[in-house]
């Protein structure tokens, strides 16, 4: 059975936003390294549209730092599933599913392969409640955002989701990467 990993940038006060900070070369290497064990990305429409075509352009034009280009090339090469009722077109190795993301992820998790990276805040409570998320990679940025999208809304989980700390990494820019696994 494949592992499902959730990865997200988050502010100290619990908001998720891709503009929280400026990733350093060290952080981009970290994110690129996480992708080395991933062979499927599972996105919601919003995250997919944040990531693409931006990273596809970086990979094609080699327009970032060495770590950004490495991350972009890896990201573009990985197969993607996008959950969306409204998205009309996707490119390359991307598939759209229109409904029941939980059933689809459960089916994908049963197939042979490497890690599935789930990067969608909107579906996170549903996927966690179904027991499908095995680990979390959270990068905490040293900023109080004060607004934006919370990782989880109050009451969005039917019960506490117990985790155990697997690894901590402190970056020179003050960000902290926390790797948690679901407690069995």
Secondary structure, DSSP 8 states (H G I E B T S, - for coil): ---EEEEEEEETTSEE-TTSS---HHHHHHHHHHHTTEEEEEEEHHHHHHHTTHHHHHHHHT-S-HHHHHHHHHHHHSEEEEE-SS-----SSEEEE-S-HHHHHHHHHHSSSSEEEEE-STTHHHHHHTT---EEEEEEES----SSEESS-TT-SSS---EEEEEEEE-TTS-EEEEEEE--
